[in-house]
């Protein structure tokens, strides 16, 4: 049986790790203590099995990840600041998510579509026009990542991002989760969200090529309409790229995103690695305990004594 593939994200002075049945957030507080919170996961696919189908599961996973990410950031901010007043309310969470979505749509859909509107009379071939739009999107994305990587607070987040990757790489290699052992592993990982976002941009070029050259507003609406399909296809690609026995084609597709991770991850210090280890160890232990509890419930007459 293959080992479950854990994932996570960096938060404010901490790391969130997502497991099979639980998620765990570890945060380094201002007093240098590490606080850990564990939550049971309630995937929509458990209630609606149809959502486990390929492509569909990717679109659902994207929405769930966005919601979990905002909640994790809210929790880490309140824990680091040691102030309950800093924790976001449900209304603020929705508003924050809405603003994030608007920024994404504006920067990576509306703005590129506007540029295409200006230059499309000069490009007669539809495929070439769509390729140019894809290059514009990727250029905006790379410029955005490089730009924010100079911000001091973001650099701290990127260090925790590196700690998260190192911990997961160490775990997947079957090594001990100690600071010294985790440190020697790579901060680059094929299943990173950076890879996913770049693959989304590339996939959108291919899918959109079937729609010709619609006018400006229609171009934007089509991009929004096909987003769930693009996210679903991209999710399947990133899943394949993260497999140990993946086809060389998927490794090739993951290379641009892995190269960009040199900007979205930074080398963490030992204290940051310790936080990532705590988050990962906690969620692995909770998943294991849940599996044992299910076995006991399934076979109530069994005994663990020898």
N, C-alpha and C positions, 0 to 999 in steps of 0.2 A: 504493500500500500504506500503510495507516495506521500511525502510530508506536505502538510497544509502550507500554502504559500501566504505568509503573513505580509501585511502592508501597513503603511502608516503615513504620517505627515508631521512636519515640524509645526509647533505652535509657539506662543510667546514664552520663552525660557523653558521650553519643554518639548515633549514628543508624545504623539498619540499613536498607538499601535492598534490595528484592527485584526481580530482573530476570527475563528470560525463561528463562535457563539457569543463572544464578548469583545469589548474594546476597552483599552486602558490608556489613561493619560497620566504621565508623570511630569511634574513641574518643579523646577528649582525656585523656591521662594526667596524673598529678599533676605531672610535670615539664614539662607544657605541650606535649609532642610529640604528634603524631597517629599512632596505630597503626591499620593497616587489615588486616582479615582477609577473604578471599574464599573462599566455599565453592560447590561445584557443587550445584545443586538436583537432587533425585531425586523428582519428583512421583509420587504413587501412580497418577495417571492415565496415566503413560507405561507402566506395567506392566499397568494394567487400563483400556483405552480406554473402556469403558463409563462410567467415572467422569467423562468429559468431557461427558456429556450435561447439558443444563440441569437445574437444581435439584439433581441429584446432585453436580455439581461444586462447588456452594456449600457443601454439608454437609462434603465432603472438604476444601475450602479452609479452612474454619473450624478443623478439627482440625489440619491442617498448620500453619496460622498460629499456633495456640496453642503447638504444639511448638517451632516456630522462634522464637517470641517468648520463651519461657522460656530456650532455649539462648542466644539473643542477650543477654538480661539477665545470664545467668551469665557469659558471656564478657566483657561490658563491665565487670562488677563486678570480675573478676579482673584485667583490664587496667588499670582506673583505680587499683585498690589496689596494683598491681604485686606481687601475691602469688598464687602458684599455689594456696596453701591455701584461698583464698577462692572458687575455682571450684567450682561445684556438681558432685557426682557424679551418676551416672545415677539412683541411688536417691533422692538429694535432689531431682533434677529431677522425678521421678515424684511425690514427696511434695508438692512445691511446687505442681505442676499439680493434684493432688488437692484440696489445701486451697483453691486458687483456685476450682475447680469447686464445692466444697461451699459456699463463701461466696456464690458467684453464685446457686446453687440456693436457698440459705437466704434470701437477701435479696430475690430477684426472683421466686421461685416459692412457697416455703413461707410466708413472712411475708404476702404479699398474699392467699394462699389462706386463711390463718387470719383475716385481717381480713374477707374475704368471708363466711367461716363465721359471723362474729358479726353481720353486717349483712344477710345474704341474706333473713331473714324479713321485712325491711322493704321489699324490692324484689321485686315480683312478675313483672316482665318479664325474661326470660332475657337478651335482647340488652342491655338497660340494665344488668343485673348484670355482664355481661362487659365492658361499656364502663367501668363503675366500676372493675373490677379492672385494666383497662388503664391508667386514670388513676392508680391507686395505684402501679402498677409504674413508670410514667413519673415520677411524683413522687418515688419512692424513688431512682430513677436520677439525676435532676437534683439532688436534695439531696445524694446521695453525691458527685457530681462537684464541686458547689460547695464541699462540705465539705473534700474533700482538696485543692482548689485553693489553700487557705490554708496548706498545709504547705510549708515552705521547700524541702525536697528535691523534692517533687512539682512545685513551681514551676519548678525547674531542668529537670526532665523535660519539662514543658509548653513550655518555651522551645525545647528541642531538637525537640519536636513541631512547633512553629511553623517552625523552620528546615527541617525535612523537607518540610513543605508548600510553603514558599516556593521551595525548590530544585526540587521537582517541577513546580510551576506555571511557574517560569522555563523549565525544560526543555521542557515541553509547549507553551509559547508560542514556542519556537524561538529563545530569546535565549541570549546568552553566559552560561555558568555562572561568573560572577565575583561576588565578595561584593557589590559595589555594585549589580550588575544583579539579583541574587537578592533583595536587601533591598527593592527597590521592588515586589516581587510580594506577592500576598495570602497570609496564613497560613491561609486558609480553603480547603478543598477538598471537592468533592462526594463523593469516594470514601473519605473518612476513616472510620476504624473507629467514631468517635462516631456518624456517620450510620447505619452498619450496625447498631449496637446499638439505636438508637432505632427503626429500621425493623423490627428483630426484635420489639421490644415491641409495635409497632402491628400487625404481621402476626399475632402470636400471638393478639391479640384477635379478629381476623377468623376465623382457623382454629378457635380454640376455641369460637366461637359455634355451631358445628355439634354440640357435645356437651352442650348444655343446661346444667343445674345439678347436676353430680354432687356427692356428699358430699366432705368435706375430703380424705381420703387418696386417693380416686379422682381428685379434681381435680388433685392433685400429680402422680400417676402419668401422667395423660393429658398434662399439660404436658410432662413429661419425654419421653414417647413421641413427641410431635409436634415436638420440638425440631429433629431433622434436617430435617423438611419445612419448618419455619418458617425455619431458617437458609438452606436452599436457595432458597426463594422470595425471601427478603430479599437474598440475594446477587445474584439476577437483577435485582432492582429497583435496587440500588446500582450495578450495571454500567451499566444504562441511564441512571441519573442522572449518571454520570461521562462520558457521551458528549457531544461538542461539539454534535451535532445531535439531542439527546434531546428527547422530547416534553415540552411544558410541564407535563403532569401529573406526570412524574417529577421535574422541577425543583421543583414544589410540594411533593412528598413529601420532598425533600431539605432543604427550608428549615429545619425545626425542628432537625435535626442540625447544619446549618451555623451556625445561631444559637448552639447549645450549644458549638460550637468556640471561641467567644470566651472560654470558661472552660478548655477542654482544651488550648488553644494560647496561648502568650504570645510577645510580640515578642522574638526572639533577639538576642544581641549578635553582633558580627562574627566572633568566634572560634567561636561555635556554628554560624553559617552556613558557615564554612570547613569544619567537620567534615561537615556535610550535603553540601556540594559534593564533598568527597573521596569520600564513600560512593557518591554517585550517579555521579560520573565513573568511578570504578573499575568499578562493575557494568555501566555502559554500554559501557566499553571491553572488558571481558571478554566480554560478549554479542556485540559486534562481531567480536572475535577468533575466537570460536567459530564464527560464521557463515562467516568467511573460511576457517577450517580445514576446515569441511564442504565448501566449494566446491572446495578444493584436493584433498580426498580423492575428491570426486565426479568431478573432471576432472583426473586426475594428470598428463596430458600438456600442460596449459595453462601459459602463461608470463606473468608479470606485467611483463616488460621491454618497452620500446617502442623 
